[in-house]
């Protein structure tokens, strides 16, 4: 998967072990826990184990999104193949103080343009819980549309597609 992707304001690089501090902060943010779930990452070792799980999975890609000016990590764009979906799924999560500034749109749009150029990944899906209004607005702005509701375990998910 492509590394070192640039937009007007951002740089996106594939996740590495050096990102452990940022990942620990992100997965423990209020929004992540509420909308994605607690990953029980509370130490450097747990963060490195979490990253290693991502890096060793052939169908999981995480790009760390950084503001070019200062190289500050602010969020992630994920692209992964979930067991319960037929196609790859794009996702995003940003630290609270960097939401509402268009960063997620800018980064996700760029990743969609790259992976969307590969017919192997078409159609691209996205999942969210029905109450995640901010994510739903962003998915619609990115040009995805609601496809169906799916129950996974005890949780209802909304599936969007391009």
C-alpha positions as CSV (number, residue, x, y, z in Angstrom):
1,X,0.0,0.0,0.0
2,X,1.2,3.5,-0.8
3,X,3.2,5.4,1.9
4,X,4.0,9.1,2.2
5,X,0.9,10.5,0.7
6,X,0.5,14.3,0.7
7,X,-2.5,16.7,0.5
8,X,-2.5,20.4,0.8
9,X,-2.3,20.5,4.6
10,X,-1.5,16.9,5.5
11,X,0.9,14.0,5.2
12,X,-0.2,10.4,5.6
13,X,2.2,7.6,6.3
14,X,1.6,4.0,7.1
15,X,1.6,3.2,10.8
16,X,4.9,2.2,12.4
17,X,6.0,1.1,15.9
18,X,7.2,4.7,16.4
19,X,3.6,5.8,16.5
20,X,2.9,4.0,19.8
21,X,2.4,7.1,21.9
22,X,0.0,8.7,19.4
23,X,-2.0,5.4,19.0
24,X,-2.3,5.1,22.8
25,X,-3.7,8.6,23.0
26,X,-6.0,8.1,20.0
27,X,-7.5,4.7,21.1
28,X,-8.2,6.1,24.5
29,X,-9.9,9.3,23.3
30,X,-13.6,9.7,24.2
31,X,-14.8,9.4,20.6
32,X,-12.8,6.2,19.9
33,X,-14.1,4.5,23.0
34,X,-17.7,5.6,22.4
35,X,-17.9,4.8,18.6
36,X,-15.2,2.2,18.1
37,X,-14.7,0.5,21.4
38,X,-12.2,0.1,24.2
39,X,-9.0,-1.6,22.9
40,X,-7.5,-1.9,26.4
41,X,-4.3,-0.1,25.4
42,X,-2.9,1.5,28.5
43,X,0.9,1.1,28.3
44,X,3.7,1.3,25.8
45,X,3.8,-2.5,25.5
46,X,0.0,-2.7,24.8
47,X,0.3,0.0,22.2
48,X,3.1,-1.8,20.5
49,X,1.2,-5.1,20.6
50,X,-1.9,-3.3,19.1
51,X,0.3,-1.8,16.3
52,X,2.0,-5.2,15.7
53,X,-1.4,-6.8,15.2
54,X,-2.2,-4.2,12.5
55,X,1.2,-4.5,10.9
56,X,1.1,-8.3,10.6
57,X,-2.4,-8.5,9.3
58,X,-2.3,-8.6,5.5
59,X,-5.7,-6.9,5.0
60,X,-5.3,-4.0,7.5
61,X,-3.8,-0.6,6.6
62,X,-3.6,2.4,8.9
63,X,-2.3,5.7,7.7
64,X,-1.3,8.2,10.4
65,X,-2.5,11.6,9.4
66,X,-0.2,14.5,10.3
67,X,-0.4,18.2,9.9
68,X,2.5,19.0,7.5
69,X,3.4,22.1,9.5
70,X,5.1,20.6,12.6
71,X,4.5,17.0,11.6
72,X,1.9,16.7,14.3
73,X,-0.1,13.3,14.3
74,X,-3.8,14.1,14.5
75,X,-5.7,11.0,13.4
76,X,-5.8,7.8,11.3
77,X,-7.4,6.6,8.1
78,X,-7.9,2.8,8.1
79,X,-8.6,0.5,5.2
80,X,-9.3,-3.0,6.1
81,X,-11.2,-6.2,5.2
82,X,-13.6,-7.2,7.9
83,X,-14.7,-10.8,8.3
84,X,-18.3,-9.9,8.0
85,X,-18.0,-7.7,4.9
86,X,-17.4,-8.7,1.3
87,X,-15.2,-5.7,0.5
88,X,-12.7,-3.4,2.1
89,X,-13.9,-0.8,4.6
90,X,-12.5,2.7,5.0
91,X,-12.5,4.3,8.4
92,X,-11.2,7.3,10.3
93,X,-10.6,8.6,13.8
94,X,-9.1,11.9,14.9
95,X,-8.1,13.4,18.2
96,X,-10.9,15.6,19.5
97,X,-9.1,18.9,19.2
98,X,-8.6,18.2,15.4
99,X,-12.2,17.4,14.5
100,X,-14.4,19.9,12.6
101,X,-11.5,21.4,10.7
102,X,-11.8,19.3,7.5
103,X,-8.8,17.1,8.1
104,X,-10.7,13.9,8.1
105,X,-12.4,14.8,4.8
106,X,-9.1,15.8,3.2
107,X,-7.3,12.7,4.3
108,X,-10.1,10.2,3.6
109,X,-10.8,11.7,0.2
110,X,-7.2,11.3,-0.8
111,X,-7.1,7.6,0.4
112,X,-10.4,7.0,-1.5
113,X,-8.9,8.4,-4.7
114,X,-5.9,6.1,-4.3
115,X,-7.6,2.8,-3.4
116,X,-10.6,3.6,-5.6
117,X,-8.3,3.5,-8.6
118,X,-7.8,-0.2,-8.0
119,X,-10.8,-2.3,-9.3
120,X,-9.9,-5.0,-6.8
121,X,-11.2,-2.8,-4.0
122,X,-14.5,-1.8,-5.7
123,X,-16.9,-1.2,-4.1
124,X,-15.4,0.4,-1.0
125,X,-17.5,0.2,2.1
126,X,-17.7,2.0,5.4
127,X,-19.3,1.0,8.6
128,X,-20.6,3.1,11.5
129,X,-23.0,2.8,14.3
130,X,-26.3,4.6,13.6
131,X,-25.7,7.2,16.3
132,X,-22.4,8.4,15.0
133,X,-23.8,11.5,13.3
134,X,-20.4,13.1,12.6
135,X,-19.1,10.0,10.8
136,X,-22.3,9.6,8.8
137,X,-22.1,13.3,7.6
138,X,-18.5,12.7,6.5
139,X,-19.3,9.5,4.7
140,X,-22.1,11.3,2.8
141,X,-19.8,14.2,2.0
142,X,-17.2,11.7,0.7
143,X,-19.8,10.5,-1.8
144,X,-20.8,7.3,-0.1
145,X,-24.4,6.3,0.5
146,X,-26.3,4.1,2.9
147,X,-26.6,0.6,1.7
148,X,-28.0,-1.5,4.5
149,X,-28.1,-2.2,8.2
150,X,-26.2,-5.2,9.5
151,X,-26.2,-6.9,12.9
152,X,-22.8,-8.0,14.0
153,X,-22.9,-9.7,17.4
154,X,-25.3,-7.6,19.4
155,X,-24.5,-4.3,17.6
156,X,-26.3,-2.8,14.7
157,X,-24.1,-1.3,12.1
158,X,-24.9,0.9,9.1
159,X,-23.0,0.0,5.9
160,X,-22.2,2.7,3.4
161,X,-20.8,2.2,-0.1
162,X,-19.5,4.2,-3.0
